[in-house]
Amino acid sequence: MKKIAVLLFFLLPFSNKAQVPAVHRMPAIAAMVQDISKDSLESYLEGLVSFGTRHSLSQDGEVRGIEAARQYVLQQFQSFENAANGRLTSEIDYFTVEANGRRVLEDTRMGNVMATLKGTDPSDNRVFIVSGHIDSRVSDIMNAEDDAPGANDDGSGVVALIEMVRIMCRKSFPATIVFVAVSGEEQGLIGAAHLARRAREENWNLVAMINNDMIGNSASSGTEIRNNTQLRVFSEGVPLMETEEMAALRRATNAENDSKSRQLARYIKEVGQRYVDQLEIKLLYRNDRFLRGGDHTPFSREGFTAVRVCEMNENYYQQHQDLRTEDGIRYGDVIEHIDYEYLRKNTAVNLAVLANLATAPSVPESVGVDISGLSNSTLLRWEAPEHGTARGYYILMRETSSAMWERKFYTEDLEMELPYSKDNYFFAVQAVGEQGAESLAVFPRPVR
């Protein structure tokens, strides 16, 4: 009896540990995450703020203004092209914005700086976009003359793009990734709207769009919180472009919290926290901050899956402020406020998510939940993904009140029956590639 007790004493800890899911990091992606350099981010940002102002209506010349800044970012992208063996191309997509009597008073040429890392699978037309906005502003939205460093808003998002291109261009991904520094955000999301329309008109298979706007500041104004261990992801619930058919299905399945953008946000949280230590990703269940918007919004309006990534604590002494000192407070978005360790971690989240998505097969097709009869079990069926090869599939499950998927069931079949009632849980299915990268999750449709 004593021997059995001793044996149980040693076995119980291992039995308990076996129930704890392992953190599996793909070595190639983990290595890319480790390669992100705070020194590189700082160097890019020093270059970007050196142009004085990046106001969208400033056209000052070679050493000052928005066009000089665009050329600087383009040169950074182009400097990595040789390392990509012909898969990386860089350009400025110029377009003319007509005067609108509000934030653009005369016809103005704008341009989005784009680096496209072409996928290696010629049969895979999937596209993933990651963005930041290159323009900056001070207190007066129409002031194109005064210095507007825009170090955090949104220099931080732009230099994250440059660093990701530097690292990811040396690797191969089946799908295509587009890194874009858009113009005209402060004048009304102009550059993002142009790109979203282009993607729709040219019929891009745009799977997901991630917008990074202000990811380098860790200290809040007013509350004086300092915290570089949390990051926000904003996602829409009810899609901005929802058809009557989509609305009817949403109401029937109670899928208000399971839009494609919400699935992307959950994916960012799970994958980001898997690869980046000392960072908690907070899911914000709204399209953007209260009554505000960002460059992901035009993509949502065009029906694409899009989210915003943003620092946890905003500093309104820095954001949209003239450079000045009042009552001992230094106002303005200057480079001295940047927390480079925080910026490194937030860049790493983007890189890990994009690398996983572009490596994974596409989502499983025709995902459905069987409703042919009443049962306390749930039967899910699906078809293989259109692009890439699925080694297997995860069936995801969570309670209806839970924000994140709570359990994963693995199968290599195209259906699975679980002894859990669809009355009590939500389900989804994602494909798992040969290297272990997972696709986005698909919420099932009722099928007979």
N, C-alpha and C positions, 0 to 999 in steps of 0.2 A: 504493500500500500504506500509505503514511504517512497519507493522508487517511482511509482506512478505519479505521485504528487510532485516530485522533483522534475520528472519529465514534462508534466504539464506546465510547471513554472517556466521552463526554458522554451516550450513550444508556444505559449500564449503570446509573448511579445512578437514572435515572428508571424503568428496568425493575424494579429492586429495590424502589423505593418503591411501584410499582404493586401489588406483592404484599402490602403492609401494609394491613390493613383500616382504613378511615377511622372516626373517632369521629363519629357523626351524632347531634347533639342537636336534638330538635324545638324550635324557637325559643320556642314558648309555654310549654313545660315548663321550659326553661332559664331563662326570665324569672321563673317562679314560684320556682325554686330560688334565684335571686339575690335575691329579695324577702324571704327569711327573715332575720329580724333578731335578732341577739344581744341587743340592748337590749329588744326585746319579750319574748323568752324570760326574761330576767332580771327584768323587771317582773312577769310572770305568776308566776314562782317566788317572788318576795318576797311577793306576795299570798297564795300558797298556804301558805307556811310560817308566815304570821302567825297562823294559827288554833291555834297551840300544839301540839295533838295532832290527828291524823286517824285515831286508832284506831277500828276498826269498831264497837266497843262504847261509844264516847264519844258522848254526846248532850247536850253541855253548853249549847248555846244559840246565840245569833246571832253571837257573836264568838269562840267557841271550839268545837272539836270537829268531828266528821266531817260533821254536817249543815250547819254553817256553811260548811265547805269545799265541799260539794256545791253549795250555793246560789251560791257564788262562781264555780265553774266554769260552772254553768248561766248565770249572768249574762254571763260572757264569751262563751259560745256565742250567747246571745240578742242580744248587741250587734252581731253580724255579720249578722243575719237580713235587715235592710233591703238590704244590699249584694247579697244573693242573689236578689232579685226573686221571693220566694215559694218558692224551691226548698229553703231551709234551715229545718228545724224542730228545736227543742230541747226536751228534756223530761228528767225524772228518772223512770226506771222503778222504782217502789218495789215491794218484795216483803217478805214476812215469813219470817224464818229461825227454825225451831223449835229449841229448846234441844237440844243433842246430847251434853251431859255432858263435852265435851272443850274446844273453843275457843269455844263459844257456850253459856253456862250458863243463859240464859233467852231466851224468845222475843224476837227483836229485829227491828226494821224496818231494812232496808238499801235502797240504791238505786243504780242505775247512771245516770250522767249521760251523755245521748246527744245528739249532733247528727247529724242525717240530711240529707245533701246529695242530694236526689232527682235521679235521672238524667233527662235530657231526652228520651230515646227511650221513648215509652209502650209499645212492644212489647218492650223490653229489661228483663227482670226480674232481671238479675244484681245481686248485692250484694257489696261488699267491706267488711270490718271492719278497723279499726285501733284498738288499745286501749293503755291504760296503767292502772295501778291507783291509786286516789286515797287509799287507806288507808295508814297508817304504823304503826310499832311501835318499842318499845325492847327491852331484853334479855328481859324477862318478857313473853311473848306475851299474857298476860292483863292487863297493866298499861295501863289506859285512862285513867289520871290524869296521869302525868308527861308533860312535853313530849317530843314525838316529831316533830321537824321533817320528816323524810322528804324532804329536799331532792332526793336522788338516787333513793331507793327509796320511792316511784316518782314523786316530784314531777317529775323530768326527763321521764318518759314522758307525764305529764298535760299539761305545758306545751307539749310537742311537738304534742299534739293541738290545743290552742288555737291555736297559731301556724299549723298546717296549715289549720284551719277558716278563720282570718282570710284567708288567701291563696286557698285553693281555692274558697271560696264565691262568688268573683267570676267564676269560670270555669264553663263548661258541659261536662258529661261525659255520654255516653249512659247509662252505668250508675250505680247508686247507691252512695255511700260513707257508711258509718256510723262516726263517731268516738265512742268510748265510754270514759269513765273509770269503771272497774268498782270496786265495793266488795268488801270481805271477802276480798281475796287472802291476806292474812297469816293469816286464820282458816280457810283451807282452800279457796281458789279459789272462794269462794261466788258472788260476782257473775258471774264468767265462766261458771260452771256454769249459773246461772239463764239467762243470755243464750243459751248454746249450746242448752239445752233448748227455749227459746222459738223459736229459729231452726229447730230440727228440728220442733217441733210445728206451727208456722205455715208450714212447708214453704218457707222462704226458699231462693232459688237462691243460696246463699252460696258464692261461687267461692273466696275466699281470706280468711284471717284472719291479721293481723300483730300480734303482741303485743310492745310495747316495755316492757321492765322493766329499769331502770337503764341509761341511755344518756348520763349527764352527767359521769361520773367517769373521769379518765384516769390516775390514779396508784394503783398497787397497794400493799397492805400487805405487809410481810415482804420481798419482793424489791425494793421501792422503784423499780419500773419506772415511768417516765413516758412515755406514748405516746398521742397522740390521732390516730393515723393508721391504726388498725385497729378493726374492729367485728365482733362475732360474730353469726352466724345459726345457730340450732339447728333441726334438722328431723328428723322421724322417718323411719326406713327402712321397716321392716315396720310397716304401719299398726296403730295400737292397736285399731281396729275393722276387723278383716279377716275376711271370710267364708271358708268352705272353698273356694268357687269362686275368690275372689281369691288365696288362698294357692296353689292349684294352678297358676293362670296365672303367678304370680310365680316359682314354682319352675321351671316349664317354660321361662320366658324369661330366667331369671337376673336378675330385675328388683329385687333386694333394695335396690339403690341408686337406684331410679328411681320411687319413690313420688311421688304428686302434691305432697307437702310438699317432697321433694327438688327437684322441678322448680321450685317456688316459690322455694326458697332459691337455686338457681342463677340464677333470673331476678332476684332481688334483688341478687345479686353483680354480674351483668352490667350491669343498668340503673343500679344505684347508683354503680358505678365509672365509668359513662359520663357521669353528670351531676355527680358530686361529686369535686372534685380533692383530692389528698393524703389519700386514704382507701382502704384495702384492706379488703375484706370477706372475712372468714374463714368458711368453711363448716365447721360442727361437726356431725359425723355422729352425733348422738344427739338424742333428743327435747328434752333440757334438760341442765343441768349434772349431774354425777354424783349419782344418787339424789335429785335435786331436781326440782321442777316449777314451772310458771308458768301464766298465764291462757290460754295457747294449748292446754294439755293437755285441758281439758274439751271443747273443740271437736274435737280429734283423737279423743277417745273417742266423740263423736257422729258421726264419720265425715267431718268437714269437713277441708279442707286448711288447716293452720295451722302457723305457725313462731314462734319467739321471737327477737327482736332484743335484743342485750345488749352492754354495753361489753366491751372486751377484757380489762381488768385490774380485778378487783374489789378493794375495800378493806374488809377485815373489821374494821378499827378504826372504821369508820363504819357498817357494815351491822348492823342489829338490835342497837344498843348504847345503853345509858343515856348521857346527857350527863355526861361527867366527864373529869378529867385524872388519869392514873396514869403514874408513871415518865417524865414529860415528854411523854407521848403524849395527844393530845386525842381522846377518843372521841365518837362521835355523828355522825349524818347531817345536818350543818349546811350551810347554803347557801354558806359560804366555800370549800368544797371543790369546787364546781362549775366545770368547764372549759366556758365558754360557747361557745368556738369548736368544741370537740368536739361539744357538744350541737347546735350549728347544723348541722354536717355530718351528724350522725345523723338530725336532723329532715329534712334535705334528701333523704337516701336514701329515707325513707318517702314523702315527697311525690312524688319522681320516679317511684317504683315504682307508687304508687296512681294517679297521673295517667296513666301509660302503660297500666296495666291497664284503667282505666275508660274510656279513649279507644279502645283496641284492640277489634277484633271478638272474639267469643268463640272458644273453641278450635275447630280443625277437628274434624269429626265422623267417626266410624267409621274411625279411623286404623288401617291394617293393613299388615303386611309379608307379601308373597306367599311361600308355602311350597309351591307346587304342583310344584316341581322343584328339584333340586340345581343350584346355579349359583354362580359367583364374583362375580356381580353381585347387587344388592339392589333389588327393586322395591317401592316404597311407594305405597299408594293411600289416598285419604281423600275426605271430602265437605265441602262448604262449611259454614262456621260457622252456627249457629242465629241468632245475633244479630250485627248489624253487617255491613258489606261488606268482604270480603277483596280487596285489590288483588292479592295474591299470597301465596306461602307460602315459608317457610324449611324446608328439610330439615336437621336438625342431626345432626352425627356426632362421635363421640369414640371413642378406644380404650377397651377394656373396663376398663383400669386407671386411666383419667383421671377426675378429679372434675368437670371442666367440659367443656361442648361445645367442640370444637376447630375445627370447620369448619361453614360455612353454605353451602347451595346454594339459590339462589332460582329459583322457577318460578311461572308464572301458571296452570299446569295443575293437575289434580286427581290427578296421579300423576307419579312420577319414578323412573327407573332409574339407579342409580349403579354405577360399576365398582369397588365395594368389597364385600367379602364380609360378610354378616351373622354369619359365624363369628368375625370379627375385630373388629367394631365394634358399638357401640350407636347407634341412630338415634332420632329423634323429629321431630315436625312441629309447626310453629306458624304461625298465620295472621298476615298483615301487613296493617294497615289502610291506608286511602287516605292518611293523614298520616304513615305510617311506623311507628306504634306496633304492637308485637308482642303477641300473646296468649301465655299460658303454653304450654309445650311438652307434647305428648302422646306418650307412649311407645306404640309400635304393638303391636297384637295379631296373632298369626299368623292369616292368612286364606288360603283356596285360591281 
